[in-house]
Amino acid sequence: MNGRAISRFTAGERLFHWVYFVAFLTLATTGAFLYLPWFSFAIGESGETSRLLHRLFALLLLAVPILTLIVSPKEFRADLREGLTWRAEDRRALRVLLTRYYWTGDPAGLPPQGKFTAGQKLNIGLQILAFAVMAVTGLLLWFGRGLLPVGLLRWSLILHGGAAVAATCFVLVHIYMVTLLPMTNQAIASMFLGTVSEEHALTHHPKWYEALVRRRMSRAERRG
Amino acid sequence: MAKVAMLVDTTLCTGCRGCQVACKQWWDLSAEVTGNRGSYENPPDLSHSTWTRVTFHEVEDGRGLQWYHLAWGCVHCTEAACVDVCPTAALKYHPLGFVSLERDLCNGCGYCLTACPFDIPQLESNVLTGRGKATKCNLCQDRVTEGLIPACVKTCPPGAIRFGDRQQMVTLGRTRAAALQEQGFAEASLYGPELLGGLGRMFVLAARPAKYGLPERPTYPLAVTLWQRLFQPLGQLGVLATVFGLAANWVVTRRLRGKKKEEV
C-alpha cells in the first residue's frame, strides 16, 4: 500500500537479531532472579537450573557475532561499520530526534539519514558497549572464582549488573519504538519480512535508499 | 531473644582437632584425603565437607618459636555481608545472633564467597554448569535452637571452646585477656566483640591477631555496600524511570500528532 517493498535486512541479519533477542530476554530474566531481591523465585534446585540456563544462553549470545560473521560476513561488517560511524550530521540528527521528532513527529531540521538513523546508531553503540562489559565481567565471574583477587570479582559483579540494567533499558526503548511509537513502528517489518515500504525508506533512510537506487541503476547500466 | 556466642580460648587449645571431627560427625561430612605439608594443619583449607578446622601457625617472636592454634570457622558477623548479598535468603540472621544457612534454598551463586571478609563460605560446584551448594559453620543451628550446645563445644577436651549468652562470653573473654596480660602476654586481647557489629565467634588471643592468621581490622566490603545500598536500588529505579519515560512519550506523541491531523 505504501509502494514497493525495499529489501533492508538479509536472512542472516535477521537471524542475528532474533537469536540475540531471545538470548537477551532469557539472560535478563535468569539474571534478574539474582539481581532483584523481590524477584527471587529461583531458589534451591530451580535456582541452580536458572543459573545453568544463564550460562547456556550466555554462550549463545557470545556465539551470535561469530556465527553471523560466518553466515553473512559482508552485511555484518558493513552494518557494524555504518552503525558505529558518527558523522557531524548524525550528532545533529540525534539532537533533533531526541528533543523533537520522537515526541512530535515533526521532521523539520532533520538531516537525511543513512541505513541507520542516529537513534538506531545510539542503540547499536550502547548495546555493543553493554555486550562487551557483560561478556568480559561474565566470563571473569564464571571462571575467575578462586583464581582472581576477590575485589576484582566484587567489582565485576557490580559492572555486570549495571551493564545488564542499562542494556535492559535500551531494549525496552527499542521494543517501544518498533511497536508503539507511531513515527518509527513501521520499521518492525524489516525484522520479520526483511523489507520496508518505499515510503518508509524515503522518509527515514533517504541517503541509504538513494545509494541503493544508484547502485541498482549502475548495475543495470553495466549489464547494458 | 538473648544472643548467644562462641568463645575460643586459644591459650587453652591443645590443637587436638576434636572440634573438627565432632563437626564432621554431627553433620555427617565426609573425610578428605590429607597430605603432609609440613604442618599438623589438614586439610589445607575449609571446604564443602570441612566447616571447622584447627589452624596452626608457627611464629618466631621475642619469646622464641611460638605455636598458635585456632578453632577456625564462620565467625557469625552481626553485620554479615554474606547475608546481605544472598539472593535466595539461604543465609539469614538468626534471632539468636548467628548466621544460619538453609542448604535447600541455596542456588550456588557464590555471592557469599566474594562478599565474606574472612573467606569462610565454601562452594564445591561444577565449573561449567555452576551447580553446587555453599557451605559453612551454622553454629549447629539445629542443636542450639533446641537448647543444646554446638558439637565442637561439647567435644572440646580442654574446654577451650565455650558457648553461651553473648554478653557473658564477652565478659569472660575480657577477663581472660586481662589475666593473660598480667601474666606477661602484653599483646593478649579478645578478638571480635566489636568487629563487624560484633562477632558470634570470638577468640582469646595471647598475641597479635596477625600471628594467628586473623585480619587485624576486617571490614564490611565497600563494593558490597555500594552494590546493595546504591547500585541495586538505582538500577531498579532506572528501569522504572525508563518505563515512565516511555509512557510519557506515548501520551505526548498521541496528543501532538492528533492535533496535527486536525489542523490538516
Interface residues (C-beta under 8 A of the other chain):
Chain A: F33 L34 Y35 L36 P37 S40 A42 I43 G44 S46 G47 E48 S50 R51 L52 R55 Y102 W103 T104 G105 W142 F143 R145 V150 G151 L153 R154 W155 L157 I158 G161 G162 V165 A166 T168 C169 L172 V173 Y176 L180 L181 P182 M183
Chain B: P87 T88 A89 A90 D104 L105 C106 N107 G108 C109 G110 Y111 L113 T114 A115 D119 L123 V127 L128 T129 G130 R131 G132 P221 A223 V224 L226 W227 F231 Q232 G235 Q236 G238 V239 T242 V243 L246 N249 W250 V252 T253 R254 L256 R257 K260
